[in-house]
Amino acid sequence: MSWDRCIEKYRNYILLERNLSENSVESYTRDLKKFIAYNKKVEPTKIRREHITNFLNKINEIKISPKSQARMLSSIRGFFNFLIFENKISLHPCKHIKSPKIGSNIPEILSVEEIDKIIHSIDLSKKNSERDRTIIECLYSCGLRVSELISLKISDINFDDNIIKIMGKGNKQRIVPLSNTLKKYLKNYLMYFRSKKDTKKDNSDILFLSANSNKLSRVMIFNIVKKYASLSGLKKNISPHSFRHSFATHLVEGGADLRVVQEMLGHSNITTTEIYTHLSKRFLREEILNYHPRS
């Protein structure tokens, strides 16, 4: 069986059988193509442990980060799990290969004041500024991933019940409440700006559109966030995900139940959510050190 045929079948399997998102499928495929480029003369069913370790040694030599190495190994392991499932191979070539150690990476957290500072840096007299303000407030108020934000539909918003429907990873749906601030921004944006756009049929229900009435890309959202983070004068390394992390941290600091935070973030496993308890402890420690008379 050729690599192209194997990859095609694997893509269909993880997309349809395992119900992974398009972004996850693309990520796995991209990693596998790098591995294939290194082993293109070897058939998929002839891959052995040494082919994988040689590839890992190579990407380590060119200074690929441990996190990326671990992700690539995970993609390769998943692919050969599939070949075993399909009875194409009997022995797993990744057996006994350990993932590189990844240090704990504490995400950048913004205070409420810093988030307000970023939003206030938006000049509302400029083109697309109402859209951009609503995007940033949406990232924070709902704790959204970028992929979830760009896929939001107007029909997902229910102003009467103050909720917004989110389609998360693996097409898992969740409901998030609308804050008063976001509700105000959304209504203003929809009434005075979004309603005036000439939209294409495929994009008629998409909430956030580009100047050309196309669906926004992930890169566009990153550029929007970087633009206003720079204008605000903040020196932190801020990305769209910073607002999601801040949203969760502020909930935990405010005393929200971890299960509620898990539901709001769309985490399938609560251990993923537990990072925010550690962030909250760090916050408490810093507050004590800053304000305790004996510090």
HELIX and SHEET records of a PDB file:
HELIX    1   1 TRP A    3  ASN A   12  1                                  10    
HELIX    2   2 TYR A   13  GLU A   17  3                                   5    
HELIX    3   3 GLU A   22  TYR A   38  1                                  17    
HELIX    4   4 PRO A   44  LYS A   46  5                                   3    
HELIX    5   5 ARG A   49  GLU A   61  1                                  13    
HELIX    6   6 PRO A   66  PHE A   85  1                                  20    
HELIX    7   7 VAL A  112  HIS A  120  1                                   9    
HELIX    8   8 SER A  129  CYS A  142  1                                  14    
HELIX    9   9 VAL A  146  ILE A  150  1                                   5    
HELIX   10  10 ILE A  154  ASP A  156  5                                   3    
HELIX   11  11 LYS A  169  ASN A  171  5                                   3    
HELIX   12  12 ASN A  180  TYR A  192  1                                  13    
HELIX   13  13 ARG A  194  LYS A  196  5                                   3    
HELIX   14  14 LYS A  201  ASN A  203  5                                   3    
HELIX   15  15 ARG A  218  SER A  232  1                                  15    
HELIX   16  16 PRO A  240  GLU A  253  1                                  14    
HELIX   17  17 LEU A  258  LEU A  265  1                                   8    
HELIX   18  18 ILE A  270  THR A  273  1                                   4    
HELIX   19  19 ILE A  275  TYR A  291  1                                  17    
SHEET    1   A 3 ILE A 157  ASN A 158  0                                        
SHEET    2   A 3 ILE A 163  MET A 167 -1                                        
SHEET    3   A 3 GLN A 173  PRO A 177 -1                                        
END                                                                             
